[in-house]
Amino acid sequence: MAKKITDNISWVGKTDWELKMFHGNELSTRRGSSYNAYLLRGASKTVLIDTVWGPYDQEFVARLKQEIALDKIDAIVMQHNETDHSGALAELLREIPGTPVYCTAKGEAILRGHYHQDWNYIKVKTGDTLDLGGGESLTFVEAPMLHWPDTMFSYYNGCGGVLFSNDGFGQHYASESLFNDEVPESGMMYEAEKYFANILGPFCPMVTRKVKEILAMNLPLKLICPSHGVIWRTNPEKIVEKYLLWAEAYSENQVTIVYDTMWNSTRLMAEAIARGICSAAPGMTVKLFNAAKEDKNDILTEIFHSRALLVGSPTINNGYSYAIAGLLEMVKGLKLKKKSGAAFGSYGWSGEASKQLSALLAEAGINVVDEGIRTLWVPDETALAACEEYGRAFAAKLA
Ligand code: FEO
């Protein structure tokens, strides 16, 4: 069912309450998501902005037909052509072949690469406009690597100013409500940060540049309409400010300790280190996560807003645990800046894990502050006291 946003803009997307994983299994979406598509009726032109994920293509087209005769759609704007937004385009264009598809040059290449169709592509770049009649238009702003090379935003100068931002400012957050002021803020904002950390995090310099470029245009802005989650209607500037903050080596006063453990020795070390940090830095938030049990993307979100990261693994087969290996590969991909870290772990004989993890942390761009701490076999009182002392020393290095 289409939902009215303004007199001439309707949401025609799909809310996906079932979605629990995205990008294959790379990203957890525990609150579901939505694929937002928008129908914009100008004085002389009607434009569809984006479509939905492929499994919902027929449903999308059928519901769109209830909202508008498809031949009344004058143009389709594809802001980004990952399949969660372009997945219903082929089904739609079977009904209205020849309809112009506005996209960036990279967008055309991606659509051709995905669907192998010679559609009526209209390539656009920053500053190009689509005249909607009545003095209103859509202006396109290329936003490469936010988060794909084809991404662009579209600014509508009607309705007080509407920015269609595709993945930018989005959240994997399913809701029957359309607007940010209609949902509980904490869960939705958590999803906005998780989205930023896990999807846009590697592209922070581009985020900063693009947001500043758009702010410098001094455009009126009533609504930000992303392609996932709720629309920013009340204080849309808040998410813009958050993006500027998150994109600048963001950190809070938090240490995140991530570990894996076989027979609890490394867990006991993690807990003792945490006690040490807390005793030396009472204002510090300290959180512990077992990488093999906790959601990896929630852990990454915690790391994203931490100032320091401690990683622990027992030595297993001259290496470290599977869960920690996977997590550190993801940490490396996020290109985090200005974070400190170190490694720790228990061992029985060879004991290489902490040294290997220190090297991985350094490779991931983490400032490794010391060589970490190891414990032979099960930590006794003396070993736990050493871990607590290590935690205190680690906290002191963050001061
Ligand atoms: Fe929501 Fe990058 O697709």
Boltz pocket constraint, residues with backbone or C-beta under 6 A from the ligand:
constraints:
  - pocket:
      binder: B
      contacts: [[A, 80], [A, 82], [A, 83], [A, 84], [A, 85], [A, 147], [A, 148], [A, 167], [A, 227], [A, 228]]
      max_distance: 6.0
